[in-house]
Amino acid sequence: MQKDNPVTLAVIIGAHGVTGEVRLKVFTEDLAAYTDFNGGTLSLKSVRHGSNGMIARIAEVTDRNKAEALRGTELTVPRSALPPLGEGEYYHADLLGLPAVSTTGEALGHVVAIDDFGAGDVIEIERPAEDGKPGKRFMIPMNADAVPEWDAEKLVVEVGFIV
């Protein structure tokens, strides 16, 4: 069972116009499927495509000054509000922070980033800190060869992919 932590679906990147609309950087395919964000403090009235991301009207934002004041605000929903996943699917929010172990049981560190450079997701794992210095990081593809299994407790990495 996944924790019901907040998941960021968009971030306000600025104001649009003078009536309080905001520009959004969106991290989901269908933001319009959600209406309440940030524990119910922000309500999405409408969303449309714009030339620089999405343009949204939020009920609580009625002028440009309020819209500008929200720049950098993340729009979050509880993890439980997301659609269920199919076999082999995952949400980035579920993998970030997971401990990583090798197929032989060696503790490797934890997942600190997930990137997509065009050929699928790449997981970045940070090893534990040593001698007061941050741990070294390494990257692996998020596929069945490199990551044969994962769950809410850990991500298992095939030994041959460990750097």
CNS distance restraints for C-alpha pairs under 8 A (distance, minus, plus):
assign (resid   1 and name CA) (resid 152 and name CA) 6.72 0.50 0.50
assign (resid   2 and name CA) (resid  79 and name CA) 7.80 0.50 0.50
assign (resid   2 and name CA) (resid  94 and name CA) 7.24 0.50 0.50
assign (resid   2 and name CA) (resid 152 and name CA) 6.02 0.50 0.50
assign (resid   3 and name CA) (resid  79 and name CA) 7.17 0.50 0.50
assign (resid   4 and name CA) (resid  78 and name CA) 5.61 0.50 0.50
assign (resid   4 and name CA) (resid  79 and name CA) 4.76 0.50 0.50
assign (resid   4 and name CA) (resid  80 and name CA) 5.78 0.50 0.50
assign (resid   5 and name CA) (resid  78 and name CA) 5.70 0.50 0.50
assign (resid   5 and name CA) (resid  79 and name CA) 5.58 0.50 0.50
assign (resid   6 and name CA) (resid  76 and name CA) 5.65 0.50 0.50
assign (resid   6 and name CA) (resid  77 and name CA) 5.35 0.50 0.50
assign (resid   6 and name CA) (resid  78 and name CA) 4.43 0.50 0.50
assign (resid   6 and name CA) (resid  79 and name CA) 5.79 0.50 0.50
assign (resid   7 and name CA) (resid  76 and name CA) 5.16 0.50 0.50
assign (resid   7 and name CA) (resid  77 and name CA) 5.46 0.50 0.50
assign (resid   7 and name CA) (resid  78 and name CA) 5.98 0.50 0.50
assign (resid   7 and name CA) (resid  79 and name CA) 5.78 0.50 0.50
assign (resid   7 and name CA) (resid  93 and name CA) 6.53 0.50 0.50
assign (resid   8 and name CA) (resid  27 and name CA) 7.56 0.50 0.50
assign (resid   8 and name CA) (resid  74 and name CA) 6.09 0.50 0.50
assign (resid   8 and name CA) (resid  75 and name CA) 5.64 0.50 0.50
assign (resid   8 and name CA) (resid  76 and name CA) 4.31 0.50 0.50
assign (resid   8 and name CA) (resid  77 and name CA) 6.72 0.50 0.50
assign (resid   9 and name CA) (resid  26 and name CA) 6.10 0.50 0.50
assign (resid   9 and name CA) (resid  27 and name CA) 5.06 0.50 0.50
assign (resid   9 and name CA) (resid  28 and name CA) 5.78 0.50 0.50
assign (resid   9 and name CA) (resid  31 and name CA) 7.22 0.50 0.50
assign (resid   9 and name CA) (resid  74 and name CA) 7.57 0.50 0.50
assign (resid   9 and name CA) (resid  75 and name CA) 5.86 0.50 0.50
assign (resid   9 and name CA) (resid  76 and name CA) 5.77 0.50 0.50
assign (resid   9 and name CA) (resid  77 and name CA) 7.33 0.50 0.50
assign (resid  10 and name CA) (resid  24 and name CA) 6.25 0.50 0.50
assign (resid  10 and name CA) (resid  25 and name CA) 5.47 0.50 0.50
assign (resid  10 and name CA) (resid  26 and name CA) 4.23 0.50 0.50
assign (resid  10 and name CA) (resid  27 and name CA) 5.52 0.50 0.50
assign (resid  10 and name CA) (resid  28 and name CA) 7.52 0.50 0.50
assign (resid  10 and name CA) (resid  74 and name CA) 5.90 0.50 0.50
assign (resid  10 and name CA) (resid  75 and name CA) 5.17 0.50 0.50
assign (resid  10 and name CA) (resid  76 and name CA) 7.30 0.50 0.50
assign (resid  11 and name CA) (resid  24 and name CA) 5.55 0.50 0.50
assign (resid  11 and name CA) (resid  25 and name CA) 5.35 0.50 0.50
assign (resid  11 and name CA) (resid  26 and name CA) 6.64 0.50 0.50
assign (resid  11 and name CA) (resid  71 and name CA) 7.96 0.50 0.50
assign (resid  11 and name CA) (resid  72 and name CA) 6.08 0.50 0.50
assign (resid  11 and name CA) (resid  73 and name CA) 5.60 0.50 0.50
assign (resid  11 and name CA) (resid  74 and name CA) 4.24 0.50 0.50
assign (resid  11 and name CA) (resid  75 and name CA) 5.71 0.50 0.50
assign (resid  12 and name CA) (resid  22 and name CA) 6.47 0.50 0.50
assign (resid  12 and name CA) (resid  23 and name CA) 5.85 0.50 0.50
assign (resid  12 and name CA) (resid  24 and name CA) 4.60 0.50 0.50
assign (resid  12 and name CA) (resid  25 and name CA) 6.52 0.50 0.50
assign (resid  12 and name CA) (resid  70 and name CA) 6.58 0.50 0.50
assign (resid  12 and name CA) (resid  71 and name CA) 5.16 0.50 0.50
assign (resid  12 and name CA) (resid  72 and name CA) 5.33 0.50 0.50
assign (resid  12 and name CA) (resid  73 and name CA) 5.41 0.50 0.50
assign (resid  12 and name CA) (resid  74 and name CA) 6.44 0.50 0.50
assign (resid  12 and name CA) (resid  75 and name CA) 7.61 0.50 0.50
assign (resid  13 and name CA) (resid  22 and name CA) 7.43 0.50 0.50
assign (resid  13 and name CA) (resid  23 and name CA) 5.52 0.50 0.50
assign (resid  13 and name CA) (resid  24 and name CA) 5.45 0.50 0.50
assign (resid  13 and name CA) (resid  25 and name CA) 6.52 0.50 0.50
assign (resid  13 and name CA) (resid  71 and name CA) 5.19 0.50 0.50
assign (resid  13 and name CA) (resid  72 and name CA) 5.81 0.50 0.50
assign (resid  13 and name CA) (resid  73 and name CA) 7.96 0.50 0.50
assign (resid  14 and name CA) (resid  22 and name CA) 5.73 0.50 0.50
assign (resid  14 and name CA) (resid  23 and name CA) 5.21 0.50 0.50
assign (resid  14 and name CA) (resid  24 and name CA) 7.35 0.50 0.50
assign (resid  14 and name CA) (resid  67 and name CA) 6.84 0.50 0.50
assign (resid  14 and name CA) (resid  68 and name CA) 5.68 0.50 0.50
assign (resid  14 and name CA) (resid  70 and name CA) 7.50 0.50 0.50
assign (resid  14 and name CA) (resid  71 and name CA) 5.07 0.50 0.50
assign (resid  14 and name CA) (resid  72 and name CA) 7.81 0.50 0.50
assign (resid  15 and name CA) (resid  20 and name CA) 6.78 0.50 0.50
assign (resid  15 and name CA) (resid  21 and name CA) 6.01 0.50 0.50
assign (resid  15 and name CA) (resid  22 and name CA) 4.37 0.50 0.50
assign (resid  15 and name CA) (resid  23 and name CA) 5.75 0.50 0.50
assign (resid  15 and name CA) (resid  64 and name CA) 6.13 0.50 0.50
assign (resid  15 and name CA) (resid  67 and name CA) 5.10 0.50 0.50
assign (resid  15 and name CA) (resid  68 and name CA) 5.24 0.50 0.50
assign (resid  15 and name CA) (resid  71 and name CA) 7.57 0.50 0.50
assign (resid  16 and name CA) (resid  20 and name CA) 6.95 0.50 0.50
assign (resid  16 and name CA) (resid  21 and name CA) 5.12 0.50 0.50
assign (resid  16 and name CA) (resid  22 and name CA) 5.10 0.50 0.50
assign (resid  16 and name CA) (resid  23 and name CA) 5.92 0.50 0.50
assign (resid  16 and name CA) (resid  55 and name CA) 7.19 0.50 0.50
assign (resid  16 and name CA) (resid  64 and name CA) 7.47 0.50 0.50
assign (resid  16 and name CA) (resid  67 and name CA) 7.96 0.50 0.50
assign (resid  17 and name CA) (resid  21 and name CA) 6.49 0.50 0.50
assign (resid  17 and name CA) (resid  64 and name CA) 6.84 0.50 0.50
assign (resid  18 and name CA) (resid  63 and name CA) 5.99 0.50 0.50
assign (resid  18 and name CA) (resid  64 and name CA) 4.81 0.50 0.50
assign (resid  19 and name CA) (resid  62 and name CA) 5.97 0.50 0.50
assign (resid  19 and name CA) (resid  63 and name CA) 4.70 0.50 0.50
assign (resid  19 and name CA) (resid  64 and name CA) 5.85 0.50 0.50
assign (resid  20 and name CA) (resid  57 and name CA) 7.04 0.50 0.50
assign (resid  20 and name CA) (resid  58 and name CA) 7.85 0.50 0.50
assign (resid  20 and name CA) (resid  61 and name CA) 5.44 0.50 0.50
assign (resid  20 and name CA) (resid  62 and name CA) 4.68 0.50 0.50
assign (resid  20 and name CA) (resid  63 and name CA) 3.85 0.50 0.50
assign (resid  20 and name CA) (resid  64 and name CA) 4.52 0.50 0.50
assign (resid  20 and name CA) (resid  65 and name CA) 7.49 0.50 0.50
assign (resid  20 and name CA) (resid  66 and name CA) 6.74 0.50 0.50
assign (resid  20 and name CA) (resid  67 and name CA) 5.28 0.50 0.50
assign (resid  21 and name CA) (resid  55 and name CA) 6.65 0.50 0.50
assign (resid  21 and name CA) (resid  56 and name CA) 5.58 0.50 0.50
assign (resid  21 and name CA) (resid  57 and name CA) 4.76 0.50 0.50
assign (resid  21 and name CA) (resid  58 and name CA) 6.95 0.50 0.50
assign (resid  21 and name CA) (resid  61 and name CA) 7.37 0.50 0.50
assign (resid  21 and name CA) (resid  62 and name CA) 7.78 0.50 0.50
assign (resid  21 and name CA) (resid  63 and name CA) 7.63 0.50 0.50
assign (resid  21 and name CA) (resid  64 and name CA) 7.28 0.50 0.50
assign (resid  21 and name CA) (resid  67 and name CA) 6.57 0.50 0.50
assign (resid  22 and name CA) (resid  55 and name CA) 5.69 0.50 0.50
assign (resid  22 and name CA) (resid  56 and name CA) 5.34 0.50 0.50
assign (resid  22 and name CA) (resid  57 and name CA) 6.49 0.50 0.50
assign (resid  22 and name CA) (resid  58 and name CA) 7.78 0.50 0.50
assign (resid  22 and name CA) (resid  67 and name CA) 5.86 0.50 0.50
assign (resid  22 and name CA) (resid  68 and name CA) 7.95 0.50 0.50
assign (resid  23 and name CA) (resid  52 and name CA) 7.45 0.50 0.50
assign (resid  23 and name CA) (resid  53 and name CA) 6.50 0.50 0.50
assign (resid  23 and name CA) (resid  54 and name CA) 5.71 0.50 0.50
assign (resid  23 and name CA) (resid  55 and name CA) 4.69 0.50 0.50
assign (resid  23 and name CA) (resid  56 and name CA) 6.43 0.50 0.50
assign (resid  24 and name CA) (resid  53 and name CA) 5.77 0.50 0.50
assign (resid  24 and name CA) (resid  54 and name CA) 5.07 0.50 0.50
assign (resid  24 and name CA) (resid  55 and name CA) 6.12 0.50 0.50
assign (resid  24 and name CA) (resid  56 and name CA) 7.11 0.50 0.50
assign (resid  25 and name CA) (resid  53 and name CA) 5.62 0.50 0.50
assign (resid  25 and name CA) (resid  54 and name CA) 6.66 0.50 0.50
assign (resid  26 and name CA) (resid  31 and name CA) 7.41 0.50 0.50
assign (resid  26 and name CA) (resid  53 and name CA) 7.26 0.50 0.50
assign (resid  26 and name CA) (resid  54 and name CA) 7.08 0.50 0.50
assign (resid  31 and name CA) (resid  47 and name CA) 7.74 0.50 0.50
assign (resid  32 and name CA) (resid  44 and name CA) 7.82 0.50 0.50
assign (resid  32 and name CA) (resid  46 and name CA) 7.21 0.50 0.50
assign (resid  32 and name CA) (resid  47 and name CA) 6.44 0.50 0.50
assign (resid  34 and name CA) (resid  44 and name CA) 7.47 0.50 0.50
assign (resid  35 and name CA) (resid  43 and name CA) 5.47 0.50 0.50
assign (resid  35 and name CA) (resid  44 and name CA) 4.80 0.50 0.50
assign (resid  35 and name CA) (resid  45 and name CA) 7.15 0.50 0.50
assign (resid  36 and name CA) (resid  40 and name CA) 5.07 0.50 0.50
assign (resid  36 and name CA) (resid  41 and name CA) 7.38 0.50 0.50
assign (resid  36 and name CA) (resid  42 and name CA) 5.95 0.50 0.50
assign (resid  36 and name CA) (resid  43 and name CA) 4.67 0.50 0.50
assign (resid  36 and name CA) (resid  44 and name CA) 6.35 0.50 0.50
assign (resid  36 and name CA) (resid  77 and name CA) 7.40 0.50 0.50
assign (resid  37 and name CA) (resid  41 and name CA) 6.41 0.50 0.50
assign (resid  37 and name CA) (resid  42 and name CA) 5.16 0.50 0.50
assign (resid  37 and name CA) (resid  43 and name CA) 6.21 0.50 0.50
assign (resid  37 and name CA) (resid  44 and name CA) 7.71 0.50 0.50
assign (resid  37 and name CA) (resid  75 and name CA) 5.56 0.50 0.50
assign (resid  37 and name CA) (resid  76 and name CA) 5.23 0.50 0.50
assign (resid  37 and name CA) (resid  77 and name CA) 5.44 0.50 0.50
assign (resid  38 and name CA) (resid  42 and name CA) 6.26 0.50 0.50
assign (resid  38 and name CA) (resid  75 and name CA) 6.01 0.50 0.50
assign (resid  38 and name CA) (resid  76 and name CA) 5.09 0.50 0.50
assign (resid  38 and name CA) (resid  77 and name CA) 6.24 0.50 0.50
assign (resid  39 and name CA) (resid  76 and name CA) 7.81 0.50 0.50
assign (resid  39 and name CA) (resid  77 and name CA) 7.13 0.50 0.50
assign (resid  42 and name CA) (resid  58 and name CA) 6.60 0.50 0.50
assign (resid  42 and name CA) (resid  59 and name CA) 7.05 0.50 0.50
assign (resid  42 and name CA) (resid  60 and name CA) 6.33 0.50 0.50
assign (resid  43 and name CA) (resid  58 and name CA) 5.53 0.50 0.50
assign (resid  43 and name CA) (resid  59 and name CA) 5.50 0.50 0.50
assign (resid  43 and name CA) (resid  60 and name CA) 6.94 0.50 0.50
assign (resid  44 and name CA) (resid  56 and name CA) 7.18 0.50 0.50
assign (resid  44 and name CA) (resid  57 and name CA) 6.23 0.50 0.50
assign (resid  44 and name CA) (resid  58 and name CA) 4.67 0.50 0.50
assign (resid  44 and name CA) (resid  59 and name CA) 6.32 0.50 0.50
assign (resid  45 and name CA) (resid  56 and name CA) 7.48 0.50 0.50
assign (resid  45 and name CA) (resid  57 and name CA) 5.44 0.50 0.50
assign (resid  45 and name CA) (resid  58 and name CA) 5.46 0.50 0.50
assign (resid  45 and name CA) (resid  59 and name CA) 5.90 0.50 0.50
assign (resid  46 and name CA) (resid  56 and name CA) 5.59 0.50 0.50
assign (resid  46 and name CA) (resid  57 and name CA) 5.23 0.50 0.50
assign (resid  46 and name CA) (resid  58 and name CA) 7.27 0.50 0.50
assign (resid  47 and name CA) (resid  54 and name CA) 6.72 0.50 0.50
assign (resid  47 and name CA) (resid  55 and name CA) 5.62 0.50 0.50
assign (resid  47 and name CA) (resid  56 and name CA) 4.24 0.50 0.50
assign (resid  47 and name CA) (resid  57 and name CA) 6.42 0.50 0.50
assign (resid  48 and name CA) (resid  54 and name CA) 5.68 0.50 0.50
assign (resid  48 and name CA) (resid  55 and name CA) 5.31 0.50 0.50
assign (resid  48 and name CA) (resid  56 and name CA) 6.44 0.50 0.50
assign (resid  49 and name CA) (resid  53 and name CA) 6.46 0.50 0.50
assign (resid  49 and name CA) (resid  54 and name CA) 4.57 0.50 0.50
assign (resid  49 and name CA) (resid  55 and name CA) 6.00 0.50 0.50
assign (resid  50 and name CA) (resid  54 and name CA) 5.05 0.50 0.50
assign (resid  50 and name CA) (resid  55 and name CA) 5.67 0.50 0.50
assign (resid  57 and name CA) (resid  61 and name CA) 7.49 0.50 0.50
assign (resid  58 and name CA) (resid  62 and name CA) 7.99 0.50 0.50
assign (resid  61 and name CA) (resid  66 and name CA) 5.79 0.50 0.50
assign (resid  61 and name CA) (resid  67 and name CA) 6.12 0.50 0.50
assign (resid  62 and name CA) (resid  66 and name CA) 6.88 0.50 0.50
assign (resid  62 and name CA) (resid  67 and name CA) 7.73 0.50 0.50
assign (resid  63 and name CA) (resid  67 and name CA) 6.39 0.50 0.50
assign (resid  64 and name CA) (resid  68 and name CA) 6.05 0.50 0.50
assign (resid  65 and name CA) (resid  69 and name CA) 6.16 0.50 0.50
assign (resid  66 and name CA) (resid  70 and name CA) 6.55 0.50 0.50
assign (resid  67 and name CA) (resid  71 and name CA) 7.01 0.50 0.50
assign (resid  77 and name CA) (resid  81 and name CA) 6.44 0.50 0.50
assign (resid  78 and name CA) (resid  82 and name CA) 7.60 0.50 0.50
assign (resid  85 and name CA) (resid  89 and name CA) 5.74 0.50 0.50
assign (resid  85 and name CA) (resid  90 and name CA) 6.64 0.50 0.50
assign (resid  90 and name CA) (resid  94 and name CA) 6.89 0.50 0.50
assign (resid  90 and name CA) (resid  95 and name CA) 7.66 0.50 0.50
assign (resid  91 and name CA) (resid  95 and name CA) 6.97 0.50 0.50
assign (resid  92 and name CA) (resid  96 and name CA) 6.26 0.50 0.50
assign (resid  92 and name CA) (resid 114 and name CA) 6.90 0.50 0.50
assign (resid  94 and name CA) (resid  98 and name CA) 7.73 0.50 0.50
assign (resid  94 and name CA) (resid 152 and name CA) 7.07 0.50 0.50
assign (resid  95 and name CA) (resid 111 and name CA) 6.71 0.50 0.50
assign (resid  95 and name CA) (resid 152 and name CA) 7.89 0.50 0.50
assign (resid  95 and name CA) (resid 155 and name CA) 7.73 0.50 0.50
assign (resid  96 and name CA) (resid 110 and name CA) 7.93 0.50 0.50
assign (resid  96 and name CA) (resid 111 and name CA) 5.24 0.50 0.50
assign (resid  96 and name CA) (resid 112 and name CA) 5.74 0.50 0.50
assign (resid  96 and name CA) (resid 113 and name CA) 6.44 0.50 0.50
assign (resid  96 and name CA) (resid 114 and name CA) 7.58 0.50 0.50
assign (resid  97 and name CA) (resid 110 and name CA) 5.68 0.50 0.50
assign (resid  97 and name CA) (resid 111 and name CA) 5.01 0.50 0.50
assign (resid  97 and name CA) (resid 112 and name CA) 5.95 0.50 0.50
assign (resid  98 and name CA) (resid 110 and name CA) 5.37 0.50 0.50
assign (resid  98 and name CA) (resid 111 and name CA) 5.45 0.50 0.50
assign (resid  98 and name CA) (resid 152 and name CA) 7.57 0.50 0.50
assign (resid  98 and name CA) (resid 153 and name CA) 6.65 0.50 0.50
assign (resid  98 and name CA) (resid 154 and name CA) 5.44 0.50 0.50
assign (resid  98 and name CA) (resid 155 and name CA) 6.46 0.50 0.50
assign (resid  99 and name CA) (resid 107 and name CA) 7.69 0.50 0.50
assign (resid  99 and name CA) (resid 108 and name CA) 7.53 0.50 0.50
assign (resid  99 and name CA) (resid 109 and name CA) 5.78 0.50 0.50
assign (resid  99 and name CA) (resid 110 and name CA) 4.17 0.50 0.50
assign (resid  99 and name CA) (resid 111 and name CA) 6.49 0.50 0.50
assign (resid  99 and name CA) (resid 153 and name CA) 7.21 0.50 0.50
assign (resid  99 and name CA) (resid 154 and name CA) 5.03 0.50 0.50
assign (resid  99 and name CA) (resid 155 and name CA) 6.28 0.50 0.50
assign (resid 100 and name CA) (resid 107 and name CA) 6.32 0.50 0.50
assign (resid 100 and name CA) (resid 108 and name CA) 5.32 0.50 0.50
assign (resid 100 and name CA) (resid 109 and name CA) 5.42 0.50 0.50
assign (resid 100 and name CA) (resid 110 and name CA) 5.06 0.50 0.50
assign (resid 100 and name CA) (resid 111 and name CA) 6.68 0.50 0.50
assign (resid 100 and name CA) (resid 125 and name CA) 7.35 0.50 0.50
assign (resid 100 and name CA) (resid 154 and name CA) 5.71 0.50 0.50
assign (resid 100 and name CA) (resid 155 and name CA) 4.74 0.50 0.50
assign (resid 100 and name CA) (resid 156 and name CA) 5.85 0.50 0.50
assign (resid 100 and name CA) (resid 157 and name CA) 6.91 0.50 0.50
assign (resid 101 and name CA) (resid 105 and name CA) 5.66 0.50 0.50
assign (resid 101 and name CA) (resid 106 and name CA) 5.37 0.50 0.50
assign (resid 101 and name CA) (resid 107 and name CA) 4.50 0.50 0.50
assign (resid 101 and name CA) (resid 108 and name CA) 5.11 0.50 0.50
assign (resid 101 and name CA) (resid 109 and name CA) 7.29 0.50 0.50
assign (resid 101 and name CA) (resid 154 and name CA) 7.10 0.50 0.50
assign (resid 101 and name CA) (resid 155 and name CA) 6.33 0.50 0.50
assign (resid 101 and name CA) (resid 156 and name CA) 5.06 0.50 0.50
assign (resid 101 and name CA) (resid 157 and name CA) 6.06 0.50 0.50
assign (resid 102 and name CA) (resid 106 and name CA) 5.14 0.50 0.50
assign (resid 102 and name CA) (resid 107 and name CA) 6.62 0.50 0.50
assign (resid 102 and name CA) (resid 108 and name CA) 6.73 0.50 0.50
assign (resid 102 and name CA) (resid 156 and name CA) 5.48 0.50 0.50
assign (resid 102 and name CA) (resid 157 and name CA) 4.69 0.50 0.50
assign (resid 102 and name CA) (resid 158 and name CA) 5.87 0.50 0.50
assign (resid 102 and name CA) (resid 159 and name CA) 5.71 0.50 0.50
assign (resid 102 and name CA) (resid 162 and name CA) 7.93 0.50 0.50
assign (resid 103 and name CA) (resid 156 and name CA) 5.98 0.50 0.50
assign (resid 103 and name CA) (resid 157 and name CA) 5.87 0.50 0.50
assign (resid 103 and name CA) (resid 158 and name CA) 5.33 0.50 0.50
assign (resid 103 and name CA) (resid 159 and name CA) 6.03 0.50 0.50
assign (resid 104 and name CA) (resid 159 and name CA) 7.29 0.50 0.50
assign (resid 108 and name CA) (resid 125 and name CA) 7.68 0.50 0.50
assign (resid 108 and name CA) (resid 126 and name CA) 7.66 0.50 0.50
assign (resid 108 and name CA) (resid 127 and name CA) 5.63 0.50 0.50
assign (resid 108 and name CA) (resid 128 and name CA) 7.50 0.50 0.50
assign (resid 109 and name CA) (resid 125 and name CA) 6.34 0.50 0.50
assign (resid 109 and name CA) (resid 126 and name CA) 5.36 0.50 0.50
assign (resid 109 and name CA) (resid 127 and name CA) 4.21 0.50 0.50
assign (resid 109 and name CA) (resid 128 and name CA) 5.42 0.50 0.50
assign (resid 110 and name CA) (resid 125 and name CA) 5.39 0.50 0.50
assign (resid 110 and name CA) (resid 126 and name CA) 5.60 0.50 0.50
assign (resid 110 and name CA) (resid 127 and name CA) 6.83 0.50 0.50
assign (resid 111 and name CA) (resid 123 and name CA) 6.82 0.50 0.50
assign (resid 111 and name CA) (resid 124 and name CA) 5.82 0.50 0.50
assign (resid 111 and name CA) (resid 125 and name CA) 4.50 0.50 0.50
assign (resid 111 and name CA) (resid 126 and name CA) 6.46 0.50 0.50
assign (resid 112 and name CA) (resid 123 and name CA) 7.89 0.50 0.50
assign (resid 112 and name CA) (resid 124 and name CA) 5.79 0.50 0.50
assign (resid 112 and name CA) (resid 125 and name CA) 5.73 0.50 0.50
assign (resid 112 and name CA) (resid 126 and name CA) 6.37 0.50 0.50
assign (resid 113 and name CA) (resid 123 and name CA) 6.10 0.50 0.50
assign (resid 113 and name CA) (resid 124 and name CA) 5.04 0.50 0.50
assign (resid 113 and name CA) (resid 125 and name CA) 7.27 0.50 0.50
assign (resid 114 and name CA) (resid 121 and name CA) 6.38 0.50 0.50
assign (resid 114 and name CA) (resid 122 and name CA) 5.62 0.50 0.50
assign (resid 114 and name CA) (resid 123 and name CA) 4.73 0.50 0.50
assign (resid 114 and name CA) (resid 124 and name CA) 6.10 0.50 0.50
assign (resid 115 and name CA) (resid 121 and name CA) 5.51 0.50 0.50
assign (resid 115 and name CA) (resid 122 and name CA) 5.17 0.50 0.50
assign (resid 115 and name CA) (resid 123 and name CA) 6.65 0.50 0.50
assign (resid 115 and name CA) (resid 124 and name CA) 7.90 0.50 0.50
assign (resid 116 and name CA) (resid 120 and name CA) 5.44 0.50 0.50
assign (resid 116 and name CA) (resid 121 and name CA) 4.49 0.50 0.50
assign (resid 116 and name CA) (resid 122 and name CA) 6.01 0.50 0.50
assign (resid 117 and name CA) (resid 121 and name CA) 7.30 0.50 0.50
assign (resid 117 and name CA) (resid 122 and name CA) 7.79 0.50 0.50
assign (resid 120 and name CA) (resid 141 and name CA) 7.45 0.50 0.50
assign (resid 120 and name CA) (resid 142 and name CA) 7.28 0.50 0.50
assign (resid 121 and name CA) (resid 141 and name CA) 6.23 0.50 0.50
assign (resid 121 and name CA) (resid 142 and name CA) 5.45 0.50 0.50
assign (resid 122 and name CA) (resid 139 and name CA) 6.43 0.50 0.50
assign (resid 122 and name CA) (resid 140 and name CA) 5.60 0.50 0.50
assign (resid 122 and name CA) (resid 141 and name CA) 4.40 0.50 0.50
assign (resid 122 and name CA) (resid 142 and name CA) 5.38 0.50 0.50
assign (resid 123 and name CA) (resid 139 and name CA) 5.50 0.50 0.50
assign (resid 123 and name CA) (resid 140 and name CA) 5.33 0.50 0.50
assign (resid 123 and name CA) (resid 141 and name CA) 6.04 0.50 0.50
assign (resid 123 and name CA) (resid 142 and name CA) 6.01 0.50 0.50
assign (resid 124 and name CA) (resid 137 and name CA) 6.61 0.50 0.50
assign (resid 124 and name CA) (resid 138 and name CA) 5.70 0.50 0.50
assign (resid 124 and name CA) (resid 139 and name CA) 4.40 0.50 0.50
assign (resid 124 and name CA) (resid 140 and name CA) 6.60 0.50 0.50
assign (resid 125 and name CA) (resid 137 and name CA) 5.45 0.50 0.50
assign (resid 125 and name CA) (resid 138 and name CA) 5.49 0.50 0.50
assign (resid 125 and name CA) (resid 139 and name CA) 6.20 0.50 0.50
assign (resid 126 and name CA) (resid 135 and name CA) 5.77 0.50 0.50
assign (resid 126 and name CA) (resid 136 and name CA) 5.74 0.50 0.50
assign (resid 126 and name CA) (resid 137 and name CA) 4.27 0.50 0.50
assign (resid 126 and name CA) (resid 138 and name CA) 6.66 0.50 0.50
assign (resid 127 and name CA) (resid 135 and name CA) 4.67 0.50 0.50
assign (resid 127 and name CA) (resid 136 and name CA) 5.43 0.50 0.50
assign (resid 127 and name CA) (resid 137 and name CA) 6.04 0.50 0.50
assign (resid 128 and name CA) (resid 134 and name CA) 7.31 0.50 0.50
assign (resid 128 and name CA) (resid 135 and name CA) 4.86 0.50 0.50
assign (resid 128 and name CA) (resid 136 and name CA) 7.66 0.50 0.50
assign (resid 129 and name CA) (resid 133 and name CA) 5.57 0.50 0.50
assign (resid 129 and name CA) (resid 134 and name CA) 4.59 0.50 0.50
assign (resid 129 and name CA) (resid 135 and name CA) 4.05 0.50 0.50
assign (resid 129 and name CA) (resid 136 and name CA) 7.68 0.50 0.50
assign (resid 130 and name CA) (resid 134 and name CA) 6.70 0.50 0.50
assign (resid 130 and name CA) (resid 135 and name CA) 6.32 0.50 0.50
assign (resid 138 and name CA) (resid 162 and name CA) 7.64 0.50 0.50
assign (resid 138 and name CA) (resid 163 and name CA) 6.27 0.50 0.50
assign (resid 140 and name CA) (resid 146 and name CA) 6.66 0.50 0.50
assign (resid 140 and name CA) (resid 161 and name CA) 6.53 0.50 0.50
assign (resid 140 and name CA) (resid 162 and name CA) 7.76 0.50 0.50
assign (resid 141 and name CA) (resid 146 and name CA) 6.23 0.50 0.50
assign (resid 141 and name CA) (resid 147 and name CA) 7.79 0.50 0.50
assign (resid 142 and name CA) (resid 146 and name CA) 6.53 0.50 0.50
assign (resid 142 and name CA) (resid 147 and name CA) 6.12 0.50 0.50
assign (resid 143 and name CA) (resid 147 and name CA) 5.72 0.50 0.50
assign (resid 143 and name CA) (resid 148 and name CA) 7.50 0.50 0.50
assign (resid 144 and name CA) (resid 148 and name CA) 4.75 0.50 0.50
assign (resid 144 and name CA) (resid 149 and name CA) 7.47 0.50 0.50
assign (resid 145 and name CA) (resid 158 and name CA) 7.09 0.50 0.50
assign (resid 146 and name CA) (resid 157 and name CA) 5.72 0.50 0.50
assign (resid 146 and name CA) (resid 158 and name CA) 5.13 0.50 0.50
assign (resid 146 and name CA) (resid 160 and name CA) 7.87 0.50 0.50
assign (resid 146 and name CA) (resid 161 and name CA) 6.09 0.50 0.50
assign (resid 147 and name CA) (resid 155 and name CA) 7.12 0.50 0.50
assign (resid 147 and name CA) (resid 156 and name CA) 5.68 0.50 0.50
assign (resid 147 and name CA) (resid 157 and name CA) 4.76 0.50 0.50
assign (resid 147 and name CA) (resid 158 and name CA) 6.05 0.50 0.50
assign (resid 148 and name CA) (resid 156 and name CA) 6.42 0.50 0.50
assign (resid 148 and name CA) (resid 157 and name CA) 6.77 0.50 0.50
assign (resid 148 and name CA) (resid 158 and name CA) 6.85 0.50 0.50
assign (resid 149 and name CA) (resid 155 and name CA) 6.41 0.50 0.50
assign (resid 149 and name CA) (resid 156 and name CA) 5.51 0.50 0.50
assign (resid 149 and name CA) (resid 157 and name CA) 7.81 0.50 0.50
assign (resid 150 and name CA) (resid 154 and name CA) 5.73 0.50 0.50
assign (resid 150 and name CA) (resid 155 and name CA) 4.30 0.50 0.50
assign (resid 150 and name CA) (resid 156 and name CA) 5.85 0.50 0.50
assign (resid 151 and name CA) (resid 155 and name CA) 6.58 0.50 0.50
assign (resid 157 and name CA) (resid 161 and name CA) 7.10 0.50 0.50
assign (resid 157 and name CA) (resid 162 and name CA) 7.36 0.50 0.50
assign (resid 158 and name CA) (resid 162 and name CA) 7.20 0.50 0.50
